[in-house]
Amino acid sequence: MVRHSRRRDAVYSNLCQRCDHPTAEDIFFSIKNEYPSISLATVYRNLSQLETDGKIIRIGSGGTARYDGNISPHYHLVCLSCGGVFDIFLNDDGLCEKAAGSFDGKIVSHSVLFKGYCSDCSKQVG
């Protein structure tokens, strides 16, 4: 059983109040004033525990992981120019069922990561 932690609550609360899919470092700097003794390692450890508990989503975008407190079914777009991560809400039209029909095993979840350009960057790319 995992012990209750005020620091974990602070990491989770901070993440759930954001829509920018922050990195661990972003969260660390955001809560550092409230918890001066917190370390970056503690933030990483708590994010890992929150992911294990199914309370958050870890998004791999290149070499830096980003996190999402919104665990409702949705997808993400990673901007190839600015590196931002954006939510995309789509009806998956039975994607898991279709995949399960072509796979000899059991699919329990899925994630889709789109790559492209956000609205600001797409204006510059043309």
Buried (B, 14 or more C-beta within 10 A) or exposed (E): EEEEBEBBEBBBEBBEEBEEBBBBEBBBEBBBEEBEEBEEEBBBBBBBBBBEEEBBBBBEBEEEBBBBBBEEEBBBBBBEEEBBBBEEEEEEEEBEEEEBEEEEEEEEEEEEEEEEBBEEBEEEEE
